């Protein structure tokens, strides 16, 4: 009976995590389309820029999917998900530091404040919230489940923003290479 009472707070979140997890999985697939667009565009930038600005988007979507799956599993107690969230939050913070280092080292794009906000600051907030929620879950399960949900939604929105930002940068902000522009301007025979 005690196990049922401990796991009961998570049961109420099942629909939320099905929606968020499904969205994260679908958006992960769409990010592959974005990366394909980048490759087909043949514009400046390369592996260093993708590692700094593209790959983290997939990681954030996958983190949202992972937490959604984790909290949708039929855990008998909160001990397992709590430890996993602790590890995931810590890993996410470490990964955000790696992204920061990659963004500082790449030379194909000059990040502006919005880039730092969406690629390093907000992810650190989200992963820090996961870590904090897991650390303090024993003090207030319901509040910490809301903090976890907010962190997962933030990761999802970060991914959506960053994917959109990449596509609009390619479509609007980046000039076309001269040879590609000339080929598209020729009338059909």
N, C-alpha and C positions, 0 to 999 in steps of 0.2 A: 504493500500500500504506500509506503514511503517513496518508492521509486516512481510511482505514478504521479504523486504529488510534486516531486521535484521536476519531472519532465513536462508537466502540464503547461507551464508558461510558454514553452516552445511550440506546443501543438497549435496554439492560436495564431502562430506566424506562418503556418504552412502555405496558405494561399499567397501571402506576400512574397515568400521566397520562391515559390513556383513562378510567379510573374517576373520577379527580378532575375532569377536564374535563367529563365527562358530568354529574356531580353538580352542578358549578357552573352549568352551563347549565340544568339542570332547576330548581335552586333560584332562579336568576334569574327564571324564569317564575313560580315561586311567590311571589316578592317582589312581583310585579305584583298578585297576588291580595291580598296584605297591604295594599298601597297602596289597592286598591279598597275593602277593608274599612274603612280609615281614612276614605276619602272618604264611604262610605255611613254611617258612624257619626255624622257631623255633630257631632263633639265639638270641644272647644277644640283649638287648634293649627291650623297652616296651612302655607303654603309654606316659611316659615323653619324650622319644626320638621322638615318632610320633608327639606329640604336638609341639615339637621344630623344627622338620625338615620335617615332612610329611604334617601335616595339613596346614602350611603356603603355601605350593605349591598349594593346592586346593583353598585357599583363594585368592591367586594372580590370578589364572585362573578365578575364579568367579568375581574378581574385574575387570579384562579385559572384561569379558562377560557383566558385569553390565554397565560399561562405554560405551561399544559398543551399547548395547540396549538403553541406555539413549540418546546417541547422534544420534541414528537412528530414534528416535520417532519424530513425526511431531510437534515440539514445535512452538508456534506462535511467541515467543520471546526467547532470550537467558537467561532470568532471571531464569527460572526454572532449566535448566541444570547447570547454573553457581552456584546456591545455592547448588544443589545436588553434584556437583563436589567438592565444598568447604567442604561439610560435609564428602564426601567420602575420600578426601585427608587427612583430619584431622583424620578420623577413621583409615585410613591405617597407618598413622604415629603412632598412639596410639597402633595399633595392632603390628607394628614392634617393639615397645618397649616391648610389652608382649612377643614376640618371643625371643628377646634378653634375657629377664629374664628367660624364659623357657630353652633356650640353656645353660645358665650359671648354672642352677640348675640341669639339668639332669646329670646322672653319667654313662650312658651306652656307651658314645662315646665322645672322646676328639676332639672337633672342631679344625680345622686348619684355616689359614688365608682365604683360598678359601671359607670355610664354612661361616665365618663371612661376607665376601664380598657378597656372593650370598644369604644369609639368612637374613642379617640385613642391610648392607650398601646400596646395590643396591635397595632393596625394599624401604628404606627410601628416596632414591633419586627419585624413581618413584612416590611414594605417595606425596612427597614434591613438585614435578613438577606438579602433578594434583592440589594440593592446590594452588600453585603459579599461574598456568595458570588460574584457576578460579578467583583468587583474582585480577589478572590484565587483565582479559578478556575485560573489558570496555575500556581499553587503546589501545588495538590492537587485535581485534578478530582473524584475520588470523594467526598471529604469535602464539597466545595462542592455537589455534586449532592444529597447528603443534606441540607445546609443549605437549599438551594432547595426541596426536597420538603417539608421541615418548614415553611418559610415559606408555601408554597402551601396546605398543610393548615391552617395557622393562619388564613389568610385565609378558607378555607372554613368553619372552625369559628366564626370571628368573625361571618361572615354568618349562619350557622345560629342562633347565640346571639341576635344582634340582631333577626332576623326573629321568633324565638320571643318575645323580650322585648317587642317591639312588639305582637304578637297578645295576649299575656297581659295587658299593660297595658290594652289596649282592652277585653278581655273581663272582667277582674277589677277592676283598680285604678281605672278611670275611671267616675265616676257617669254614669248615663243622663240625658239631657236630660229635663226634666219633661214636656214634651209627648209625647215618644216613649214614656216609661214609662206615662203615663196611657192612651195609645192601646192599648198591649199588655195592660193590665189589664182592659179591657172584655170582658165575656162575649160570645160569639158569639150572633148573633140567630137 
